[in-house]
Amino acid sequence: IWLKIVRPMSMPWLATLVWAVIDNSARPTPLGSTLVPHTPLYWNRFYARSPDAHDWYQQNFSTLNKEIKPYVTSQSTVVDVGCGTSDIAAELAASGVKHVTAIDFSDVAVELTRVRTGQEVTVLKMDALEMPLEFGRRVFHVALDKGTLDTIALREGSEAAVSAFLLAVHGVLRLGGTFIHVSPVGPLIRMPQLRAYPPGGWDCSARVLSHRSDLRATVRAVLSDELGRIFMYTCNCREATGEVTLLRQAEAAETSVQPDQSRVDCEGAWGDWQECDSKCMTVRRFDVLNSARHGGQPCNVEDGTIEEQPCSGGSCGIIEQPAFGEGELNVGVACLGFWGPWSSCSDCSRTRHFAVINQAQDGGPRCVHEDGHSETESCCEV
């Protein structure tokens, strides 16, 4: 009765106790230790000490084959999630299943399994929670788990860890695929988790595989009669509640233009125009102050670009820029022209000519005078 009123997801100590009494060979570290069974370091040390093939809960291929066989064909894609050093993946491949993948986040377990399975099984180092990122969605027909979810439940914040694991498995399974989960955790705790993550995503049934009579009667009496049993959960993967809507929203978000907080656009500025030289020309330089990063917009002028134009002052005449009407926007390239110096006074008149350096382009403002236009004024003193 007491067990039923405690929130199942809030009992990492219970999961640790289950782990301790179900498989003595695991030798989990005491509660509060930094070396706990949900870290790669723990499992690297465990498998380095025990390199032989090990199947948790005394459930190997020979005992599970008849349970798995109805869901697996020779063409099925199968992933053994948290394979450790189990022979199940290798035995599946040997039985004729052509596409078997085994993953584990322990380097030692991965290397030992690769040696044991050869080329028949794809063995990858991977955190189970990252499967959708690594494999993509809807890849496998069958996902097998024997003990991985139980160790993940030992993490701090076990509710979030368990939900992340079940969502990851659901993400990589094809709709209509099968999740086969073997655990000492009974339906009282496990079924609510499967119903919740994701909502409506699993159609599950549970059956007892074996009974561990070697467990102390006091443990079974204090916790639950379920603790003495090994359960097999068979879950059909189906579309979760709201999954289509969520996927469409995610796809729309990916294709729409979203502000990227890490994006840095280029920033640059033109320096001041320099004094006129002897040829009535002046220059200025463009300097990039902040280069574009992370896909930001680059500057439209390269760093160090020199721009030259005719200049005014003294004998160099007067530069005349195009005039903009009220409300007119400078779109395109504006015309650039300048007046040449006045001629010497002759017969009480002098003349100057307008020269166009750059014609207007792409709809930019035109110069107020055509190239070669001349202007004459009186220069005689009265």
C-alpha positions as semicolon CSV with decimal commas, in nm:
position;residue;x (nm);y (nm);z (nm)
1;I;0,000;0,000;0,000
2;W;0,280;0,238;0,091
3;L;0,454;0,185;-0,239
4;K;0,146;0,281;-0,437
5;I;0,115;0,628;-0,285
6;V;0,473;0,732;-0,354
7;R;0,541;0,900;-0,689
8;P;0,717;0,626;-0,888
9;M;0,949;0,867;-1,069
10;S;1,078;1,020;-0,744
11;M;1,253;0,712;-0,607
12;P;1,613;0,687;-0,737
13;W;1,705;0,517;-0,407
14;L;1,456;0,243;-0,487
15;A;1,610;0,192;-0,831
16;T;1,953;0,164;-0,669
17;L;1,826;-0,093;-0,424
18;V;1,663;-0,288;-0,707
19;W;1,993;-0,279;-0,894
20;A;2,182;-0,405;-0,590
21;V;1,961;-0,701;-0,514
22;I;1,882;-0,812;-0,870
23;D;2,236;-0,864;-0,996
24;N;2,505;-0,901;-0,731
25;S;2,783;-0,903;-0,992
26;A;2,718;-0,538;-1,071
27;R;2,848;-0,427;-0,731
28;P;2,705;-0,073;-0,754
29;T;2,877;0,192;-0,549
30;P;2,711;0,325;-0,234
31;L;2,448;0,595;-0,253
32;G;2,606;0,939;-0,264
33;S;2,924;0,820;-0,437
34;T;3,042;1,015;-0,738
35;L;3,109;0,687;-0,919
36;V;2,756;0,566;-0,989
37;P;2,609;0,323;-1,243
38;H;2,485;0,590;-1,483
39;T;2,831;0,725;-1,577
40;P;3,068;0,599;-1,849
41;L;3,353;0,591;-1,596
42;Y;3,166;0,340;-1,379
43;W;3,098;0,106;-1,672
44;N;3,448;0,141;-1,820
45;R;3,588;0,018;-1,489
46;F;3,324;-0,252;-1,455
47;Y;3,384;-0,401;-1,801
48;A;3,762;-0,368;-1,767
49;R;3,736;-0,588;-1,458
50;S;3,479;-0,823;-1,616
51;P;3,553;-0,844;-1,991
52;D;3,358;-1,167;-2,047
53;A;3,012;-1,154;-2,203
54;H;2,755;-1,054;-1,946
55;D;2,377;-1,057;-1,971
56;W;2,185;-0,873;-1,706
57;Y;1,909;-1,033;-1,504
58;Q;2,030;-1,376;-1,626
59;Q;1,840;-1,318;-1,950
60;N;2,054;-1,414;-2,250
61;F;1,969;-1,488;-2,613
62;S;1,873;-1,848;-2,547
63;T;1,612;-1,741;-2,291
64;L;1,489;-1,437;-2,487
65;N;1,499;-1,569;-2,843
66;K;1,149;-1,715;-2,838
67;E;1,019;-1,388;-2,690
68;I;1,191;-1,169;-2,949
69;K;1,139;-1,391;-3,254
70;P;0,776;-1,286;-3,328
71;Y;0,888;-0,925;-3,377
72;V;1,207;-0,973;-3,578
73;T;1,260;-1,088;-3,936
74;S;1,578;-1,125;-4,139
75;Q;1,514;-0,782;-4,293
76;S;1,437;-0,602;-3,968
77;T;1,654;-0,312;-3,852
78;V;1,731;-0,376;-3,485
79;V;1,912;-0,162;-3,228
80;D;2,038;-0,300;-2,895
81;V;2,026;0,007;-2,669
82;G;2,300;-0,003;-2,406
83;C;2,443;-0,331;-2,528
84;G;2,723;-0,363;-2,271
85;T;2,901;-0,693;-2,340
86;S;2,584;-0,892;-2,405
87;D;2,590;-1,150;-2,683
88;I;2,232;-1,076;-2,788
89;A;2,326;-0,852;-3,083
90;A;2,580;-1,105;-3,210
91;E;2,333;-1,392;-3,171
92;L;2,063;-1,198;-3,357
93;A;2,303;-1,144;-3,647
94;A;2,406;-1,509;-3,641
95;S;2,039;-1,610;-3,655
96;G;2,002;-1,431;-3,987
97;V;1,900;-1,074;-3,896
98;K;2,097;-0,864;-4,145
99;H;2,075;-0,517;-3,993
100;V;2,174;-0,518;-3,626
101;T;2,317;-0,214;-3,447
102;A;2,447;-0,208;-3,089
103;I;2,521;0,112;-2,895
104;D;2,676;0,189;-2,557
105;F;2,842;0,493;-2,402
106;S;3,121;0,286;-2,247
107;D;3,439;0,281;-2,459
108;V;3,546;-0,049;-2,306
109;A;3,210;-0,218;-2,373
110;V;3,210;-0,095;-2,732
111;E;3,559;-0,227;-2,803
112;L;3,488;-0,564;-2,641
113;T;3,163;-0,600;-2,835
114;R;3,330;-0,507;-3,165
115;V;3,589;-0,778;-3,113
116;R;3,320;-1,029;-3,022
117;T;3,079;-0,948;-3,307
118;G;3,322;-0,876;-3,590
119;Q;3,165;-0,726;-3,902
120;E;2,822;-0,876;-3,848
121;V;2,700;-0,603;-3,610
122;T;2,742;-0,225;-3,630
123;V;2,874;-0,128;-3,287
124;L;2,876;0,242;-3,199
125;K;2,977;0,448;-2,900
126;M;2,669;0,658;-2,828
127;D;2,459;0,792;-2,543
128;A;2,111;0,644;-2,579
129;L;1,956;0,986;-2,521
130;E;2,123;1,114;-2,839
131;M;1,991;0,844;-3,073
132;P;1,747;1,071;-3,265
133;L;2,029;1,317;-3,329
134;E;2,268;1,046;-3,447
135;F;2,033;0,814;-3,637
136;G;1,745;1,044;-3,734
137;R;1,379;0,963;-3,685
138;R;1,186;0,644;-3,763
139;V;1,486;0,424;-3,851
140;F;1,448;0,092;-3,665
141;H;1,185;-0,179;-3,662
142;V;1,287;-0,310;-3,318
143;A;1,465;-0,157;-3,017
144;L;1,592;-0,384;-2,736
145;D;1,671;-0,270;-2,383
146;K;1,780;-0,486;-2,094
147;G;1,891;-0,278;-1,798
148;T;1,967;0,054;-1,968
149;L;1,650;0,232;-1,860
150;D;1,702;0,098;-1,510
151;T;2,049;0,255;-1,487
152;I;1,928;0,582;-1,638
153;A;1,667;0,595;-1,361
154;L;1,956;0,626;-1,114
155;R;2,048;0,972;-1,241
156;E;1,971;1,286;-1,049
157;G;1,642;1,416;-1,175
158;S;1,539;1,063;-1,270
159;E;1,200;1,173;-1,404
160;A;1,360;1,387;-1,673
161;A;1,617;1,115;-1,751
162;V;1,355;0,842;-1,789
163;S;1,134;1,060;-2,008
164;A;1,433;1,156;-2,227
165;F;1,523;0,789;-2,276
166;L;1,171;0,681;-2,370
167;L;1,130;0,978;-2,605
168;A;1,463;0,893;-2,771
169;V;1,363;0,529;-2,826
170;H;1,022;0,637;-2,957
171;G;1,190;0,882;-3,194
172;V;1,412;0,625;-3,367
173;L;1,148;0,352;-3,393
174;R;0,928;0,330;-3,699
175;L;0,557;0,364;-3,641
176;G;0,436;0,011;-3,585
177;G;0,783;-0,092;-3,462
178;T;0,843;-0,269;-3,132
179;F;1,024;-0,167;-2,814
180;I;1,125;-0,474;-2,610
181;H;1,222;-0,380;-2,256
182;V;1,343;-0,630;-1,993
183;S;1,350;-0,507;-1,634
184;P;1,297;-0,606;-1,272
185;V;1,084;-0,294;-1,232
186;G;0,722;-0,401;-1,228
187;P;0,418;-0,257;-1,407
188;L;0,321;-0,058;-1,100
189;I;0,611;0,178;-1,171
190;R;0,698;0,117;-1,534
191;M;0,357;0,132;-1,701
192;P;0,280;0,492;-1,593
193;Q;0,616;0,597;-1,736
194;L;0,547;0,429;-2,069
195;R;0,203;0,590;-2,087
196;A;0,347;0,933;-2,021
197;Y;0,652;0,946;-2,248
198;P;0,536;1,035;-2,502
199;P;0,162;1,058;-2,429
200;G;-0,016;0,795;-2,634
201;G;0,310;0,687;-2,800
202;W;0,314;0,327;-2,676
203;D;0,071;0,037;-2,670
204;C;0,236;-0,190;-2,412
205;S;0,183;-0,526;-2,252
206;A;0,388;-0,687;-1,974
207;R;0,456;-1,045;-1,882
208;V;0,676;-1,221;-1,626
209;L;0,986;-1,386;-1,773
210;S;1,122;-1,539;-1,453
211;H;1,109;-1,525;-1,075
212;R;1,421;-1,457;-0,871
213;S;1,371;-1,686;-0,573
214;D;1,717;-1,603;-0,441
215;L;1,611;-1,253;-0,331
216;R;1,574;-1,206;0,040
217;A;1,216;-1,243;0,154
218;T;1,251;-0,932;0,370
219;V;1,328;-0,721;0,062
220;R;1,024;-0,854;-0,123
221;A;0,803;-0,799;0,179
222;V;0,916;-0,439;0,235
223;L;0,899;-0,323;-0,123
224;S;0,675;-0,536;-0,340
225;D;0,620;-0,892;-0,449
226;E;0,703;-0,762;-0,798
227;L;1,067;-0,719;-0,697
228;G;1,128;-1,090;-0,721
229;R;1,034;-1,105;-1,089
230;I;1,187;-1,016;-1,424
231;F;0,939;-0,851;-1,658
232;M;0,933;-0,817;-2,034
233;Y;0,748;-0,518;-2,174
234;T;0,648;-0,530;-2,539
235;C;0,545;-0,189;-2,672
236;N;0,410;-0,106;-3,015
237;C;0,528;0,235;-3,136
238;R;0,244;0,456;-3,250
239;E;0,193;0,822;-3,325
240;A;0,199;1,017;-3,000
241;T;-0,073;1,263;-2,905
242;G;-0,010;1,589;-3,089
243;E;0,299;1,448;-3,262
244;V;0,196;1,557;-3,614
245;T;0,124;1,910;-3,499
246;L;0,454;1,934;-3,313
247;L;0,651;1,799;-3,610
248;R;0,485;2,045;-3,849
249;Q;0,562;2,331;-3,615
250;A;0,924;2,217;-3,592
251;E;0,952;2,189;-3,970
252;A;0,798;2,536;-4,013
253;A;1,044;2,677;-3,762
254;E;1,337;2,522;-3,950
255;T;1,230;2,667;-4,286
256;S;1,138;3,014;-4,160
257;V;1,390;3,289;-4,099
258;Q;1,471;3,288;-3,732
259;P;1,696;3,535;-3,551
260;D;2,025;3,370;-3,465
261;Q;2,164;3,504;-3,141
262;S;2,515;3,387;-3,230
263;R;2,514;3,552;-3,573
264;V;2,746;3,851;-3,607
265;D;2,721;4,078;-3,910
266;C;3,022;4,258;-4,051
267;E;3,073;4,616;-3,939
268;G;3,291;4,855;-4,133
269;A;3,336;5,222;-4,213
270;W;3,493;5,453;-4,468
271;G;3,760;5,686;-4,342
272;D;3,766;6,060;-4,415
273;W;3,856;6,187;-4,758
274;Q;4,217;6,297;-4,777
275;E;4,340;6,636;-4,903
276;C;4,343;6,693;-5,277
277;D;4,659;6,589;-5,451
278;S;4,827;6,763;-5,743
279;K;4,591;6,587;-5,987
280;C;4,280;6,712;-5,808
281;M;4,203;6,363;-5,673
282;T;4,134;6,251;-5,319
283;V;4,122;5,905;-5,161
284;R;3,963;5,733;-4,863
285;R;3,999;5,382;-4,715
286;F;3,742;5,125;-4,598
287;D;3,827;4,944;-4,277
288;V;3,645;4,639;-4,141
289;L;3,587;4,694;-3,770
290;N;3,416;4,364;-3,691
291;S;3,428;4,066;-3,929
292;A;3,117;3,855;-4,001
293;R;3,092;3,536;-3,793
294;H;2,854;3,240;-3,756
295;G;2,677;3,301;-4,086
296;G;2,646;3,677;-4,041
297;Q;2,612;3,922;-4,332
298;P;2,955;4,008;-4,477
299;C;3,053;4,364;-4,558
300;N;2,990;4,458;-4,921
301;V;3,334;4,621;-4,940
302;E;3,659;4,439;-4,869
303;D;3,882;4,551;-4,585
304;G;4,147;4,801;-4,703
305;T;3,962;4,902;-5,023
306;I;4,076;5,242;-5,153
307;E;3,826;5,473;-5,323
308;E;3,934;5,766;-5,538
309;Q;3,741;6,062;-5,673
310;P;3,796;6,415;-5,800
311;C;3,818;6,673;-5,529
312;S;3,747;7,040;-5,487
313;G;3,939;7,321;-5,332
314;G;4,170;7,588;-5,462
315;S;4,231;7,545;-5,835
316;C;4,056;7,203;-5,841
317;G;3,705;7,341;-5,885
318;I;3,388;7,231;-5,701
319;I;3,245;6,880;-5,670
320;E;2,872;6,866;-5,736
321;Q;2,687;6,566;-5,597
322;P;2,344;6,462;-5,730
323;A;2,047;6,636;-5,576
324;F;1,785;6,423;-5,401
325;G;1,420;6,517;-5,411
326;E;1,213;6,510;-5,095
327;G;1,143;6,153;-4,987
328;E;1,370;6,005;-5,254
329;L;1,569;5,703;-5,148
330;N;1,922;5,633;-5,263
331;V;1,870;5,297;-5,431
332;G;2,127;5,183;-5,682
333;V;2,452;5,364;-5,771
334;A;2,438;5,742;-5,788
335;C;2,601;5,946;-6,063
336;L;2,920;6,122;-5,962
337;G;3,032;6,432;-6,149
338;F;3,237;6,744;-6,086
339;W;3,298;7,089;-6,225
340;G;3,645;7,156;-6,359
341;P;3,835;7,473;-6,268
342;W;3,735;7,806;-6,425
343;S;3,931;7,910;-6,732
344;S;4,131;8,228;-6,729
345;C;3,934;8,545;-6,795
346;S;3,913;8,635;-7,165
347;D;3,698;8,903;-7,316
348;C;3,539;8,948;-6,973
349;S;3,422;8,587;-6,950
350;R;3,543;8,257;-6,819
351;T;3,422;7,901;-6,864
352;R;3,418;7,574;-6,676
353;H;3,310;7,224;-6,781
354;F;3,118;6,952;-6,598
355;A;3,265;6,602;-6,613
356;V;3,079;6,282;-6,522
357;I;3,305;6,027;-6,350
358;N;3,049;5,757;-6,274
359;Q;2,716;5,729;-6,452
360;A;2,407;5,640;-6,249
361;Q;2,332;5,265;-6,231
362;D;2,042;5,045;-6,120
363;G;1,804;5,336;-6,088
364;G;2,039;5,551;-5,882
365;P;2,010;5,935;-5,888
366;R;2,135;6,103;-6,205
367;C;2,378;6,393;-6,214
368;V;2,225;6,738;-6,249
369;H;2,428;6,796;-6,568
370;E;2,534;6,583;-6,860
371;D;2,899;6,502;-6,917
372;G;3,070;6,794;-7,101
373;H;2,812;7,052;-7,000
374;S;2,972;7,399;-6,986
375;E;2,897;7,710;-6,789
376;T;3,017;8,068;-6,857
377;E;3,018;8,372;-6,637
378;S;3,139;8,729;-6,649
379;C;3,479;8,796;-6,503
380;C;3,545;9,165;-6,586
381;E;3,565;9,405;-6,302
382;V;3,321;9,693;-6,325
